[in-house]
Amino acid sequence: MEKILLGLLLAFSAASVSAEELQTVTVRPGDTLWSISNTYLKDPKRWNELLKYNRLPSADPSIALPGMQLRIPVRLIKEQYRAARLVYFLNDVLFRRSGVSDWKGVAMNMDLYKDDTLRTQAAARADVRFYTGQVLNLYPNSMAVLRPPEDKDTDVKLLAGAMRGLRSRVITPGARITPKTRDTEFGARITDDLTTMVQVYRGKADVEAQGRHVEVPAGFASEVKMDMAPSRPVKLPPMPELEDGSRTGLAAGSAARLSSEGGVVSLTDVRAPKAGAVSEALPRRTSGSSGLPAQDAKGMDPGDIVKMVSVGNPVQAYHLQVSRTPAFTSTVLDKEYQSYDKIDLNSVLPPGEYYMRVALIDLLGFEGKFSAPRPIRVGAGR
């Protein structure tokens, strides 16, 4: 009976250990259980709890440990030393450990530690969740350092490119961005001249530069040029509104509508940005041809538009793709258009049946999901 109880106790203990969320720490020359506990644990006196999760040559906390990966329960670790987890990535994403020069490819659900650097290549993306709840979405051609030790109270140091964050405390070459509410969600982009663009989707954020602070609420944006104070918040234009029929809307309260009548695709009632507007800092990228023949006059499904954008993201541009197949394994047109562009779809492709899809792009250049493919008819007899 005693052996049975002992077996059950050991099994329960093993199950508890395996269910514990653990983080690994690299043992460096001269490290002891005591020195590691003093560095990483919220309460160093709980060093003996680490014995349950690691096979060590000695239980003496003052003896130098061999080089190894030490497993520590996340609940015991100081917040500033808790790792982040890579919860999603797309295409070519690289990481570099602190103190190491070589870049390596990432793996799903891998741990990322204080002072690690992430880099996304073209058409790549990485999503990181910190154990303390902050979220980082790193967009293509971007680089960010996670919790840089030289910058206290910082989750992300954005070195290049663009990101979107939930409750993330961010610094850029010219600004510091601090969420002011628990649901604060914002985007940040560094332009070629190192200007920092900030757009708030939910909550509000404090933008600081050169000793000046600006509070940016949801639906507003601010820009910070190098060595200058933040601009006053600029109200973003409302999203276009969903509407039945041949015209498709994109959000309440706007006159702008996505129209495809008469073989011309456009966002109507949208004007080109004025000098000094926030959207001027966004580069216009193009690829593919400049037009294509006519499509049917039906609007996109309103549900598809809802999936692509949220009410906080005004349209700066749209990404149009046309393919011969609904799988879009290859395209005959792949181009981004400014929101005020009109695209005549009447003179490029030979007559035939094609498929079209659209993704909307907000004022910081963040692209939403593509709509569901819908058939279009090109050529005579449309």
N, C-alpha and C positions, 0 to 999 in steps of 0.2 A: 504493500500500500504506500509506504514511504517513497519507494522508487517511482511509483506512478505519479505521486504528487510532485516529486522533484522534476520528473520529466515534463509534466504540464507547466511547472513554473519556468523551466528553461525555455520551453517552446513559446510561452507567453512573452518572456523577456526578449527572445530572438525576434518575434513578430513586432514588438514595440520598437526595437532598434531598426529593423528593416523599413518600418513605416515612417520613421523619423526623416525629415528633410535635412539632408547633409550638404555641407559645402567643403571643398577640399582646399587645403593650405599647403604650399610647398615648404618643406623644412630646408633651411639654409645652413651652411656650416656654422657651428657654434650654437644653434638653436637648442633650447631645452623645452621640456613640457611647461616649465614655469615661465620662461620668457615668452613663449607663444601665447600662453594664457593671459599674461599681462598685456600683450599687444592686442589680442583679438577678442577676448571674452569681456562681456559686460561686468562680470564678477569673477576676477582671477582666482578666487578661492575655490571655484568649482572646477579646477583643473582635473581633479580625479574622475570627473564624468567622462573625460575623453578616453579613459582606459576601456570603456565599454565598446567603443567604436573602432579601436585601433589595436593591432597586435604590436606591442612595443617590447624592446629587449629588457626593459626594466620599468618598474613602477616608481622609481625615484625621480621626482620632477626636476632635479638639479643636474642630471646626467645628460650630456650632449646626445642628441638623437641622430641616427643615420639619415642620409638623404632619402626622403620618401614623401608621399602625399598623405597628409594628416587629415582625417575626416572629422569635421566638427558640426554639431547640430546648429542649424541656422538660428534657432531660438536663443542660443547662448552668445551669438556674435554681436559685437557692437555694430550699430546701424551703418556707420561709415565704412565698415569692412565687409558688409554683406555683398555677395555677388549679384550680378544681373543675369538673366537667362535669355538666350536668343530663342524666341518663340516662333519666328517665321523668317525665312529669307527666300529671295528669288534671284536666280542667275548668279553672277560672279561677285561674291562678298568675301572680303579678306579681314583678318584680325591680326593684331600684333600685341604680344604680351608686354607688360611694363619691363623696361630694361633690356629688351630683345630687339634686334634690328630686322629679323626676317619676318615676312608676311606669310600667313598660312590661310588655307581655305577654312571656312566655318563649317560647323555641323549643327543640325537641328537640336534644340534643347541644351546646347552646351552652356557652361557657366562662363561668364565674363567678369573680370575682377577690376578692382580699383586701379585706375591708370592704364587699363587696356584701351587700344584704339581700334575702331571699326572703320572700314573703307568700302564703299560701294562703287562698283564700276558702272559703265553705261548700261542702262536698262535693268539695273539691279536694285534691290531694296532689302532692308533688314529691319525687323521689329524686335525691340528689346523690352523686357519687363523687369523692373527692379523688384527685389524682395519687399521693399517698403512701399510698393504700389505705383511708383511713377512708371510712365510708358514713354518709349522713344520709337518713332518711326523715322528711319533714315532713308532718304530718297536717293535716286541715281546720282553718280558722280559727287559723292559727299564723303566727308571724313569727320569723325567725332571721337573725343576721348571721354571715357566713362569715369565719372567721379575723380577728376584730377586732384592729387593730394595737395598741390600748391594753391588750390582755390577752394576755400572752405564753403560749405553750404551750396555746393554745385553738383548737380547730377550729370550734366552733359556740357562738354566744351566743344562747340561746333567750330571746326577749323575751316571747312569749305562746304559748299552745297546747300542743301535744304533738309529740314526736319519738321516733324510735327510731334508735339508732346502733350501728355496728360499729366498735369501737376509737376512736370519736370522743371528744375531750376537750371537755367541755361546761360552760358556766357559765350560771346562771339568776340572777334577781334575788336569790336567797337562798342559792345553793349552788354548789359546784364538783364535777363528777363526772369522775373520771379512771379509765379502764380499767387493770386490773392484769395482764391477760393478753392475748395476741395475738388470742384469739377472743372477747373480751368483747363481749357484745351486751346492750343494756339499753334501756329506755324511760324517758322523763322527761316529766312533765306539770306545767304551772303552773296552779294553780286560781285562782278569782276573788279569793281573799284572798292571792294570791302565794305560797302554800305550794308547795313543789317536791316532787312525788311521783316516786320512783325505783324501778323494778322491774328486776331483773337476770334475763336469760334464760339466758345462758351466761357462763362465766368468773366474774370477780368485779370489782367496781368500788369505788373509794375515794370516799366522799361526805364533803365538807368544808364546814363552816359555822361561823362564829364561833370559829375556831381549833381546832375539834374535828374529829376524823376518825373515820368509821365504815366498816369494810369490809363490803360487802354481797355475799354469794356468790350463785351461781345459785339460783333458786327462792325468793329472799327479796326484801323490799321495805323501803324506809325513807322517811320523810317529813321535810321540813325546813320548819318554819314560819319566817316572816320574823323575822330578828334572834334566832334560836334555833339551838341545836346540832342535828345530825341525831338522829332517834330511833334506838333500837337496831333492828337488822334484825328484821323480822317474817316468820316462815315463811309462805309462801303455801300455801293449801290445794291438795291434789292435784287433778289433772284427773279428770273423770269417765272411766269406762272403757268401751271398745267391747264390745258384747255382741250376740249374734245374737237374732233374734225381734223382738217388738213394742217392746222397749225398746232404745234405742241408747246405748252408752257412749261416753265421750270420752277416757280415759287410765288407765294401770295404777294399781292400789292405792286406788281411790276407791269409795265407796258411792253416789256421785251418778250418776244415769242420766237421760237424756232420754227421757221417756215420753209416749206419745200415746194411751194406752188409754182407751176409753170416751169419746172426744171431749174429753179434757182433756190439754193439753200442759203439761209441767212438768219441771223438774230435781228429781227426788226426793232425799230425804235431804240437802237443802241448807237451812241455816238463815239467817234474816236476819242481817246483820252486827251485831255488838255495838257499843255506844258506844265511840268511839275507834278503831275498826278502820280500816285503810287505805282500804277501799272507800267509807267515808262521804264522802270528799272528792270523789267522782265524781258529777257531776250526772246525774240521771235524765231522759232526754229521751223524749218521747212524741209520736206523731202517729197519725192514723187512728182507727178505732173501737176499742172495748174488748174485742171478742170476735168469734167467728164460729162457724158451725155445725160439726158433727162431721166428722172426717176418718177415713180408714181406719186400722186399728190397726197397720199395718206400720211398723217402725222405719226410720230413714234408713239409707242405705247406709253401712257403716263406712268405706269409702274416701273418701266425701264429707267425713266428719268429720275424717279425717286431714288432708285438704287445707286445712281451715279453721283448724286450731290446731296448736300444737306442744306438746311435753310441758312446756315452761317457762311456758305461759300458762294459769293457772287461770281458770275462767269466772266473770265478775262479772254478766253479763247475756247475753241473746240477742236478736237482731233477727229478727223474724218478718215475712215478706211472703207475701201471698196474691194471686194474679192469675187472670184468666180464661184466659190463654194462657201457654204455657211460655216465651215470649220476655220476659215481664214488662215489656212496653212501658207498662203502667199497672197499678196495684194496687188491690185492694178492701180490703186491710188492710196497713198498714205501721207497725209499732210496735216499740219496744224494751221488753223486760221484764226485771226483776231476776231473778237466778238462782233466787230462792225463790218467785217468782210462779207461780201456777197459772192457766192460761187456759182457761176453759170455751168450747168451740167449738160451741155448740149453738143460738144464738138470734138471729143477726144477718143472715146472708146468705140470700137465697132459695134454694130447692133447685136443685142443679145440679152440674156438674163444674168443679173449680178446680185450681190448681197452688199448691204451697207450697214455700218454701225458707227456710233458716235460716242466719244467720251468728252465730258466737259472739264475745263481747266480753270481754276480759280485765280485770283489776282496775284498769288505768290507763285503760280506756275504748278500747283499740285493738281495732278490729273486724277479724275475719278474713274470708276469702272466703265467699261464699254457697255452700251445698250445691247440688247439681244439682236442678232442679225435679222434684217428684214429684207425681202426680195425687192429689187429695183429692175425696171425694164429700160433698156437703152436702145435708142434708134427710132426709126420710123414706126408709126402705128402705136405710139405710146398712149 
